[in-house]
Amino acid sequence: MKDNEGYKDCIVRATAAGTQIRAFAATTRELVEEARRAHNTSPVMTAALGRLLTAGAMMGIMQKGEKDLLTLQVRGDGPGRGLTVTADSRGRVKGYPLIPDVILPANPMGKLDVSGAMGEGILSVIRDMGLREPYVGQTPLQTGEIAEDLTYYFATSEQIPSSVGLGVLMERDNTVKQAGGFILQLMPDAGEEVIARLERNLSGVSSVTAMLEAGNTPEQILGILLEGLDVEYTDTVEPEFFCGCDKSRVEKALISIGGEELREMIDEGREIEVNCQFCNRHYLFSVEELRALYDKAQKARLKS
């Protein structure tokens, strides 16, 4: 079996049993590790964010429009409070935890307690397809473990029977050892024999991280999950943790807050630091730069 050490992040898309099942499997260790470094997350929050990033990357490439955007939000009453992830149709994904440094003891299974970190709350799926209003679907968190919550969302909000598996395994030094997941969806024409075979296959799988630790690639993971169901691999995408922020975009955001707020910053007489929530980059603006932005804001106000 091919070892996935050094294997690049990858999403594989496939169909099975003709058109009765559509399937996605991903390895996302690099992008989850990049997110961990960016946000300096604790192990349990790395696992929580990593699972949602992995799901977001796979769900993102389900979108048909090049400019379509998907946002996944978890809001809960646990100490982690929540997560936000945004993905595009090219496999580019970014996200952040509301509270990055939560420390919790392991759950009764000896695993990172993502459910305990999230608590009870709501999962929101926001699809921006360039229409007047984005589509928003919301479902209550079922377990706070992310995969089960998305399985429930697909079944109830989109009426697509699905199986979602997500996993993040940490090294002893708290870096990411393995990360990945799968989404399997039954199409309306799925027959009883196909459904029964898929359920048998799924019942024999222990976890995503166990499959990754055994050296399985995304193609091999789908081969295990869809054994006996005539898998046809259709394409491959390389996902990445990507944030398009830069200083010019931050400048526009500062101008948009209005002249009065900028004037107050200038009067304080010291540089300010603006932080991007998604990638945690910091942008410094001197008093002189703030004055230039204030002038632009005033000109924009006069034109309007």
C-alpha positions in Angstrom: 0.0 0.0 0.0 1.3 3.4 -0.9 2.6 5.4 2.1 1.2 8.9 2.3 4.2 10.4 4.0 5.2 13.4 1.9 2.0 13.0 -0.1 0.6 16.4 -1.1 -2.8 17.6 0.0 -5.3 16.3 -2.4 -9.1 16.0 -2.9 -10.3 13.2 -5.2 -13.8 13.3 -6.7 -15.5 10.1 -7.8 -18.8 8.4 -8.6 -19.8 4.9 -7.8 -22.5 2.4 -8.8 -23.0 4.4 -12.0 -24.4 7.7 -10.9 -26.0 6.4 -7.6 -23.2 7.7 -5.3 -21.0 10.8 -5.5 -17.9 10.8 -3.4 -15.0 13.0 -2.2 -12.0 12.1 -0.2 -9.2 14.4 1.0 -5.8 14.5 2.7 -5.3 18.0 4.2 -2.3 17.7 6.6 -0.4 20.6 5.0 -3.3 23.1 5.0 -4.4 22.2 8.6 -0.8 22.6 9.8 -0.6 26.0 8.1 -3.8 27.0 9.9 -2.4 25.7 13.2 0.7 27.8 12.7 -1.3 30.9 11.7 -3.6 30.8 14.7 -1.3 29.1 17.2 -4.2 26.8 18.1 -4.2 24.3 21.0 -4.5 20.6 20.0 -8.3 20.4 20.5 -8.9 23.6 18.5 -6.5 22.4 15.8 -8.6 19.3 15.5 -11.9 21.3 15.4 -10.7 23.9 12.9 -8.9 21.2 10.8 -12.1 19.1 10.5 -14.1 22.1 9.4 -11.4 23.2 6.9 -11.3 19.8 5.4 -15.1 19.7 5.0 -15.0 23.2 3.6 -12.5 22.3 1.0 -14.5 19.3 -0.2 -17.8 21.2 -0.1 -16.2 24.1 -1.9 -15.4 22.1 -5.0 -19.0 20.9 -5.2 -19.9 24.5 -6.2 -20.5 25.0 -9.9 -19.7 28.7 -10.3 -16.1 30.0 -10.5 -16.9 32.8 -8.1 -19.2 30.9 -5.8 -18.2 31.0 -2.1 -19.1 28.7 0.7 -19.0 29.6 4.4 -19.3 27.1 7.2 -19.9 28.5 10.7 -20.1 26.7 14.0 -21.4 28.6 17.0 -21.7 26.9 20.4 -21.8 27.4 24.1 -18.6 25.5 24.8 -15.3 27.1 25.7 -14.2 27.2 22.0 -17.3 29.3 21.2 -17.1 28.6 17.4 -15.3 28.4 14.1 -15.7 30.1 10.7 -14.4 28.6 7.4 -14.7 30.0 3.9 -14.0 28.0 0.7 -14.1 28.7 -3.0 -14.7 26.3 -6.0 -11.0 25.7 -6.5 -10.2 24.1 -3.2 -8.9 27.2 -1.6 -10.0 27.5 2.0 -9.4 29.7 5.0 -10.7 29.8 8.5 -10.3 30.8 12.1 -11.4 29.8 15.7 -13.1 32.3 17.9 -11.0 31.0 20.9 -7.7 29.4 19.6 -6.1 28.3 22.9 -8.8 26.1 24.6 -7.3 23.3 26.7 -9.5 20.3 27.6 -8.8 16.9 28.9 -9.3 13.9 26.5 -12.8 12.6 26.1 -13.8 9.2 27.5 -12.5 7.6 24.3 -9.1 9.1 24.9 -9.5 11.5 21.9 -9.3 15.3 21.6 -12.6 16.6 23.0 -13.9 18.6 20.0 -17.5 18.1 21.1 -16.7 19.5 24.6 -14.9 22.5 23.0 -17.9 23.3 20.8 -20.8 22.5 23.2 -24.4 22.9 22.0 -25.2 25.3 19.2 -25.8 25.9 15.6 -24.1 24.9 12.3 -24.7 27.4 9.5 -23.9 26.8 5.8 -23.9 29.9 3.7 -23.7 29.7 -0.1 -23.0 32.9 -2.0 -23.7 32.2 -5.7 -23.7 35.8 -6.8 -27.5 36.2 -6.3 -29.2 39.0 -4.5 -29.2 37.0 -1.2 -27.0 34.1 -0.3 -28.6 30.7 0.6 -28.4 30.1 4.3 -29.1 26.7 5.9 -28.9 26.1 9.6 -29.2 23.0 11.8 -28.6 22.4 15.5 -25.3 20.8 16.4 -25.9 17.0 16.9 -22.6 16.2 18.6 -20.2 19.1 18.1 -17.8 16.7 16.5 -18.3 18.4 13.1 -18.6 15.3 10.8 -21.9 14.1 12.4 -23.2 17.7 12.4 -22.6 18.0 8.6 -24.1 14.5 8.0 -27.2 15.8 9.8 -27.2 19.1 7.9 -27.0 17.4 4.5 -29.9 15.0 5.4 -32.2 17.7 6.8 -31.4 20.9 5.1 -30.4 19.7 1.6 -32.3 16.3 1.7 -29.2 14.4 0.6 -28.5 11.3 2.6 -24.8 11.5 3.3 -21.9 10.1 5.3 -19.2 12.5 6.4 -16.0 11.4 8.0 -13.3 13.9 9.2 -10.2 13.4 11.3 -7.1 15.3 12.6 -4.3 13.4 14.4 -1.7 15.4 16.3 2.0 14.7 16.9 3.4 14.8 20.4 4.9 18.2 19.7 1.3 19.4 18.8 2.0 19.7 15.1 -0.4 18.0 12.7 0.4 14.4 11.9 -2.6 13.4 9.7 -5.7 15.3 8.5 -8.3 14.4 6.0 -11.9 13.2 5.4 -14.5 12.0 3.1 -18.1 12.9 2.0 -20.3 10.2 0.4 -23.7 11.2 -0.9 -26.6 9.0 -2.2 -28.2 10.3 -5.3 -32.1 10.1 -5.7 -31.8 7.0 -7.9 -29.7 5.0 -5.4 -31.1 1.4 -5.1 -31.6 -0.6 -2.0 -28.7 -3.0 -2.8 -26.3 -0.1 -3.3 -27.4 1.5 0.0 -27.0 -1.8 1.9 -23.5 -2.4 0.5 -22.4 1.1 1.3 -23.7 0.7 4.9 -21.8 -2.6 5.2 -18.6 -0.9 4.0 -18.9 2.0 6.3 -19.6 -0.3 9.3 -16.1 -1.8 8.7 -14.2 1.4 8.9 -12.8 2.6 12.2 -11.8 6.2 11.5 -10.4 8.6 8.9 -7.1 9.0 10.8 -6.7 5.2 11.1 -7.0 4.9 7.3 -4.5 7.8 6.9 -2.1 6.3 9.4 -2.2 3.0 7.4 -0.8 4.9 4.5 -4.0 5.2 2.4 -4.2 7.9 -0.2 -7.6 9.6 -1.0 -8.1 7.2 -3.9 -7.5 4.2 -1.7 -9.8 5.6 1.0 -12.6 5.8 -1.5 -11.6 2.3 -2.7 -12.2 1.0 0.8 -15.4 2.9 1.4 -16.9 2.0 -2.0 -15.6 -1.5 -2.3 -17.8 -3.5 -4.7 -19.5 -0.4 -6.0 -17.6 0.2 -9.3 -15.7 3.4 -8.3 -14.9 5.8 -11.1 -12.5 8.6 -10.2 -13.4 11.8 -12.1 -10.9 14.5 -11.0 -8.3 15.6 -8.5 -7.9 19.0 -6.8 -5.0 20.3 -4.7 -6.6 22.2 -1.7 -4.7 24.9 0.0 -5.0 27.3 3.0 -5.3 30.6 1.2 -6.2 34.1 2.3 -6.4 36.9 -0.3 -5.8 39.7 2.1 -3.2 42.3 1.5 -2.4 45.8 2.7 -4.5 47.5 -0.1 -7.6 45.6 0.9 -7.1 46.5 4.5 -6.7 50.2 3.4 -10.1 50.0 1.7 -11.6 48.5 4.8 -10.1 51.4 6.9 -11.5 54.0 4.5 -14.9 52.4 4.7 -15.2 53.0 8.4 -15.4 56.7 7.8 -13.4 59.9 8.4 -14.4 60.4 12.1 -13.0 57.1 13.3 -9.8 57.7 11.2 -9.5 61.2 12.7 -9.6 59.7 16.2 -6.8 57.2 15.3 -4.7 60.1 13.9 -5.2 62.2 17.0 -3.9 59.4 19.1 -0.6 60.0 17.3 0.6 56.4 17.1 0.7 53.7 14.4 -2.1 51.1 14.5 -2.1 47.4 13.8 -4.9 45.7 11.9 -5.2 41.9 12.1 -6.8 39.6 9.5 -9.0 37.1 11.3 -8.7 34.4 8.7 -4.9 34.2 8.4 -3.8 36.2 11.4 -1.5 38.5 9.3 -0.8 41.9 10.9 -0.7 45.1 9.0 0.9 48.3 10.4 -0.2 51.8 9.5 1.8 54.8 10.4 0.1 58.2 11.3 1.2 59.5 7.9 -0.5 56.6 6.2 -3.6 57.1 8.3 -3.7 60.8 7.2 -3.5 59.7 3.6 -6.4 57.3 4.1 -8.4 60.1 5.9 -7.9 62.3 2.9 -9.2 59.6 0.6 -12.2 59.0 2.9 -13.0 62.7 2.8 -12.8 62.8 -1.0 -15.0 59.8 -1.3 -17.6 61.3 1.0 -17.6 64.6 -1.1 -18.1 62.6 -4.3 -21.0 60.7 -2.9 
